[in-house]
Structure formats: C-alpha cells, structure tokens
Amino acid sequence: QVQLVESGGGLVQAGGSLRLSCVASRNIFPYTTMGWYRQGPGKQREMVAVTTDPGITRYAEAVKGRFTISRNNAEKTMYLQMNSLKAEDTGVYYCNARLRGASADEGFWGQGTQVTVSS
C-alpha cells in the first residue's frame, strides 16, 4: 500500500495559478499510472489529468492548455500546475496512484486538497 498526501490548495482569484503536490509514502515506481481528480460542489468526481510511465499524459478537455501534470519518481512526488484558473475549477482535488491495468477506483487515494477560485 501507499499513502498519498496532497497539498498546495487554497483560495485564488480567477486567472491566478496554484501548484498542487502529492507526496507518496513509498516508492512510486510500481504505480505506473498516477493522476489528479476533482470533485466540484454537487458534482461527481472527475478525471483532471493522468500521467503514465514513460511520460504519457492525458487531460480533461476543460483543463487542456491550462494545467500541467508531472511526476518525479525520485522525490516520490506528483504535481499539478494550474494556470488561468476559472471559477469552475473549484473543488476538492485528489491524488490517485494505481498499478498497471488497474482502474482509478482500484488504486490509492489521498485525502484531497481544497481549491477555491473566486470570480
């Protein structure tokens, strides 16, 4: 098992930026797919961005061109750089790590970090 801890959320004005971090409790090499998900007020949790070794990334249409996902296996950390934030980006952001072939629900989740974008 692996514990994931997110940080970096907060309150920001529309157009601003935030950088989220997800630190793992152990080596993340086995977790070939890691990603960020979010749950907005009254909404279901949705995929924001995922990264799969060796460096393949995928983004939700709503965040393409604004968000960038990256991971540093040596630091056991994954990041989400969020630029040009919009009010609709508000929500709790969760880090996910899973083994090859597993779904997100079959993986490990962090406790979430709140992102609030004021318009």
Backbone as CSV, one residue per row, in Angstrom:
resi,resn,N_x,N_y,N_z,CA_x,CA_y,CA_z,C_x,C_y,C_z
1,GLN,0.823,-1.185,0.000,0.000,0.000,0.000,0.862,1.242,0.000
2,VAL,0.240,2.369,-0.375,0.942,3.636,-0.382,-0.008,4.706,0.139
3,GLN,0.512,5.575,0.981,-0.262,6.729,1.444,0.110,7.933,0.590
4,LEU,-0.902,8.696,0.240,-0.718,9.871,-0.605,-1.212,11.104,0.155
5,VAL,-0.421,12.149,0.137,-0.789,13.382,0.836,-0.699,14.548,-0.136
6,GLU,-1.841,15.202,-0.350,-1.881,16.357,-1.231,-1.665,17.643,-0.448
7,SER,-1.150,18.631,-1.128,-1.009,19.973,-0.546,-0.979,20.990,-1.677
8,GLY,-1.100,22.265,-1.300,-0.993,23.324,-2.288,-2.309,23.973,-2.668
9,GLY,-3.416,23.439,-2.153,-4.690,24.061,-2.453,-4.841,25.379,-1.725
10,GLY,-5.912,26.084,-2.040,-6.156,27.359,-1.385,-7.173,28.177,-2.132
11,LEU,-7.248,29.434,-1.755,-8.175,30.381,-2.387,-7.382,31.274,-3.331
12,VAL,-7.861,31.390,-4.552,-7.175,32.191,-5.556,-8.205,32.889,-6.422
13,GLN,-7.856,34.039,-6.935,-8.759,34.747,-7.833,-8.714,34.126,-9.230
14,ALA,-9.795,34.294,-9.956,-9.833,33.817,-11.335,-8.674,34.423,-12.123
15,GLY,-8.050,33.567,-12.929,-6.885,33.984,-13.683,-5.571,33.684,-12.989
16,GLY,-5.650,33.326,-11.726,-4.455,33.038,-10.950,-3.954,31.618,-11.155
17,SER,-2.935,31.276,-10.375,-2.290,29.966,-10.501,-2.121,29.310,-9.138
18,LEU,-2.100,28.000,-9.157,-1.764,27.202,-7.981,-0.964,25.993,-8.446
19,ARG,-0.142,25.478,-7.547,0.599,24.254,-7.826,0.299,23.241,-6.729
20,LEU,-0.324,22.155,-7.115,-0.637,21.092,-6.168,0.495,20.072,-6.152
21,SER,0.724,19.504,-4.979,1.726,18.454,-4.824,1.076,17.229,-4.192
22,CYS,1.555,16.076,-4.552,1.104,14.814,-3.968,2.352,14.026,-3.618
23,VAL,2.568,13.820,-2.331,3.753,13.101,-1.867,3.348,11.702,-1.428
24,ALA,4.072,10.722,-1.906,3.786,9.326,-1.574,4.660,8.861,-0.422
25,SER,4.140,7.882,0.307,4.854,7.378,1.481,5.936,6.373,1.112
26,ARG,5.918,5.914,-0.118,6.887,4.932,-0.549,7.189,5.113,-2.018
27,ASN,8.070,4.295,-2.519,8.473,4.324,-3.910,7.265,4.236,-4.838
28,ILE,7.190,5.150,-5.792,6.028,5.150,-6.673,6.322,4.522,-8.034
29,PHE,7.518,3.965,-8.184,7.846,3.324,-9.457,6.796,2.290,-9.869
30,PRO,6.287,1.471,-8.948,5.325,0.442,-9.372,3.998,1.010,-9.851
31,TYR,3.722,2.238,-9.454,2.414,2.816,-9.775,2.539,3.545,-11.107
32,THR,2.363,2.769,-12.144,2.666,3.306,-13.472,1.721,4.413,-13.884
33,THR,0.544,4.440,-13.306,-0.407,5.500,-13.619,-0.713,6.290,-12.350
34,MET,-0.534,7.576,-12.429,-0.903,8.478,-11.341,-1.706,9.625,-11.933
35,GLY,-2.608,10.137,-11.138,-3.444,11.181,-11.690,-4.060,12.089,-10.653
36,TRP,-4.636,13.149,-11.145,-5.383,14.102,-10.337,-6.850,14.037,-10.741
37,TYR,-7.690,14.020,-9.751,-9.130,14.026,-9.941,-9.705,15.147,-9.089
38,ARG,-10.882,15.589,-9.419,-11.516,16.641,-8.615,-13.008,16.384,-8.489
39,GLN,-13.542,16.942,-7.415,-14.989,16.873,-7.193,-15.471,18.263,-6.843
40,GLY,-16.235,18.855,-7.744,-16.796,20.178,-7.507,-18.059,20.094,-6.681
41,PRO,-18.546,21.207,-6.188,-19.762,21.230,-5.372,-20.944,20.634,-6.125
42,GLY,-21.549,19.619,-5.552,-22.710,18.996,-6.176,-22.407,18.173,-7.412
43,LYS,-21.133,17.883,-7.643,-20.747,17.130,-8.832,-20.081,15.811,-8.467
44,GLN,-20.016,14.925,-9.445,-19.283,13.681,-9.246,-17.795,13.923,-9.454
45,ARG,-16.992,13.057,-8.879,-15.552,13.157,-9.072,-15.211,12.892,-10.547
46,GLU,-14.295,13.686,-11.075,-13.921,13.561,-12.478,-12.404,13.587,-12.632
47,MET,-11.945,12.990,-13.712,-10.522,12.995,-14.008,-10.109,14.379,-14.466
48,VAL,-8.986,14.854,-13.968,-8.407,16.124,-14.400,-7.223,15.855,-15.312
49,ALA,-6.290,15.032,-14.832,-5.098,14.714,-15.617,-4.477,13.445,-15.076
50,VAL,-3.912,12.648,-15.975,-3.198,11.442,-15.565,-1.871,11.382,-16.294
51,THR,-0.920,10.719,-15.663,0.384,10.506,-16.273,0.782,9.060,-16.091
52,THR,1.270,8.479,-17.181,1.642,7.073,-17.180,3.079,6.940,-17.650
53,ASP,3.899,6.233,-16.879,5.261,5.995,-17.337,5.218,5.320,-18.697
54,PRO,6.019,5.687,-19.651,7.080,6.683,-19.545,6.696,8.072,-20.054
55,GLY,5.859,8.763,-19.316,5.623,10.170,-19.614,4.443,10.475,-20.490
56,ILE,3.555,9.515,-20.661,2.336,9.785,-21.427,1.353,10.506,-20.519
57,THR,0.778,11.599,-21.014,-0.170,12.366,-20.215,-1.499,12.496,-20.932
58,ARG,-2.532,12.679,-20.153,-3.884,12.858,-20.699,-4.607,13.849,-19.818
59,TYR,-5.346,14.762,-20.444,-6.039,15.823,-19.728,-7.517,15.859,-20.078
60,ALA,-8.297,16.292,-19.112,-9.689,16.592,-19.398,-9.744,17.784,-20.346
61,GLU,-10.738,17.789,-21.225,-10.855,18.877,-22.190,-10.925,20.230,-21.500
62,ALA,-11.571,20.282,-20.355,-11.793,21.558,-19.665,-10.503,22.204,-19.159
63,VAL,-9.423,21.400,-19.031,-8.200,21.952,-18.456,-7.037,21.960,-19.441
64,LYS,-7.246,21.428,-20.631,-6.159,21.380,-21.621,-5.623,22.781,-21.901
65,GLY,-4.306,22.877,-21.922,-3.662,24.151,-22.188,-3.498,25.028,-20.960
66,ARG,-4.146,24.660,-19.860,-4.053,25.448,-18.627,-3.345,24.690,-17.512
67,PHE,-3.541,23.384,-17.455,-2.973,22.564,-16.384,-1.847,21.692,-16.952
68,THR,-0.858,21.407,-16.091,0.236,20.526,-16.477,0.518,19.552,-15.346
69,ILE,0.486,18.269,-15.675,0.781,17.234,-14.688,2.214,16.775,-14.880
70,SER,2.876,16.475,-13.771,4.242,15.951,-13.848,4.490,15.086,-12.624
71,ARG,5.494,14.246,-12.720,5.843,13.395,-11.586,7.358,13.285,-11.502
72,ASN,7.836,13.135,-10.288,9.259,12.946,-10.030,9.392,11.701,-9.175
73,ASN,9.728,10.590,-9.815,9.781,9.326,-9.084,10.820,9.357,-7.971
74,ALA,11.942,10.013,-8.217,12.999,10.058,-7.206,12.525,10.776,-5.946
75,GLU,11.662,11.790,-6.120,11.133,12.538,-4.981,9.812,11.970,-4.497
76,LYS,9.325,10.918,-5.148,8.046,10.293,-4.782,6.927,11.318,-4.792
77,THR,6.945,12.192,-5.774,6.007,13.315,-5.798,5.399,13.490,-7.178
78,MET,4.148,13.887,-7.189,3.454,14.261,-8.414,2.945,15.691,-8.236
79,TYR,2.911,16.421,-9.332,2.493,17.815,-9.277,1.367,18.084,-10.267
80,LEU,0.632,19.148,-9.990,-0.334,19.673,-10.940,-0.195,21.191,-10.934
81,GLN,0.365,21.716,-12.006,0.463,23.159,-12.166,-0.820,23.649,-12.821
82,MET,-1.514,24.551,-12.153,-2.792,25.041,-12.639,-2.680,26.536,-12.902
83,ASN,-2.840,26.910,-14.152,-2.786,28.315,-14.552,-4.128,28.765,-15.098
84,SER,-4.301,30.055,-15.184,-5.532,30.635,-15.729,-6.764,29.993,-15.096
85,LEU,-6.768,29.933,-13.799,-7.850,29.255,-13.088,-9.179,29.965,-13.294
86,LYS,-10.213,29.146,-13.318,-11.571,29.637,-13.506,-12.419,29.212,-12.308
87,ALA,-13.539,29.889,-12.138,-14.422,29.554,-11.016,-14.857,28.091,-11.080
88,GLU,-15.034,27.578,-12.279,-15.477,26.188,-12.425,-14.396,25.174,-12.076
89,ASP,-13.185,25.625,-11.815,-12.133,24.715,-11.350,-12.231,24.468,-9.846
90,THR,-13.132,25.156,-9.187,-13.302,24.986,-7.747,-13.701,23.557,-7.408
91,GLY,-13.084,23.016,-6.368,-13.420,21.681,-5.926,-12.336,21.101,-5.038
92,VAL,-12.561,19.874,-4.621,-11.540,19.146,-3.871,-10.742,18.317,-4.867
93,TYR,-9.443,18.466,-4.827,-8.559,17.769,-5.753,-7.898,16.589,-5.050
94,TYR,-7.994,15.439,-5.700,-7.483,14.202,-5.123,-6.355,13.634,-5.988
95,CYS,-5.393,13.075,-5.317,-4.287,12.374,-5.955,-4.628,10.881,-5.996
96,ASN,-4.275,10.237,-7.091,-4.545,8.802,-7.243,-3.310,8.096,-7.794
97,ALA,-3.053,6.898,-7.301,-1.947,6.081,-7.813,-2.439,4.651,-7.968
98,ARG,-2.111,4.051,-9.106,-2.586,2.686,-9.316,-1.567,1.890,-10.122
99,LEU,-1.691,0.583,-9.962,-0.795,-0.325,-10.659,-1.225,-0.470,-12.113
100,ARG,-0.327,-1.016,-12.906,-0.621,-1.214,-14.328,-1.878,-2.054,-14.490
101,GLY,-2.796,-1.571,-15.321,-4.011,-2.314,-15.617,-5.157,-2.075,-14.648
102,ALA,-4.894,-1.390,-13.561,-5.951,-1.153,-12.579,-6.711,0.123,-12.917
103,SER,-7.951,0.179,-12.474,-8.737,1.397,-12.630,-8.425,2.347,-11.486
104,ALA,-8.877,3.581,-11.633,-8.650,4.560,-10.569,-9.276,4.101,-9.261
105,ASP,-10.489,3.537,-9.363,-11.170,3.086,-8.143,-10.433,1.952,-7.442
106,GLU,-9.624,1.239,-8.183,-8.862,0.126,-7.605,-7.529,0.604,-7.039
107,GLY,-7.224,1.881,-7.191,-5.947,2.419,-6.734,-6.038,3.048,-5.353
108,PHE,-5.054,3.884,-5.071,-4.964,4.539,-3.769,-5.274,6.026,-3.942
109,TRP,-5.924,6.583,-2.921,-6.344,7.985,-2.964,-5.775,8.755,-1.796
110,GLY,-5.491,10.026,-2.034,-5.168,10.923,-0.940,-6.431,11.453,-0.318
111,GLN,-6.261,12.321,0.681,-7.417,12.841,1.404,-8.029,14.053,0.713
112,GLY,-7.329,14.616,-0.240,-7.847,15.747,-1.002,-7.355,17.084,-0.485
113,THR,-7.311,18.047,-1.382,-6.961,19.423,-1.020,-7.948,20.359,-1.711
114,GLN,-8.447,21.328,-0.981,-9.495,22.218,-1.493,-8.890,23.323,-2.357
115,VAL,-9.484,23.505,-3.521,-9.137,24.617,-4.401,-10.394,25.458,-4.595
116,THR,-10.291,26.719,-4.272,-11.422,27.628,-4.440,-10.984,28.800,-5.301
117,VAL,-11.691,28.990,-6.414,-11.373,30.069,-7.336,-12.511,31.079,-7.287
118,SER,-12.183,32.300,-6.898,-13.207,33.337,-6.806,-13.257,34.111,-8.110
119,SER,-14.481,34.430,-8.515,-14.657,35.143,-9.794,-14.758,36.638,-9.575
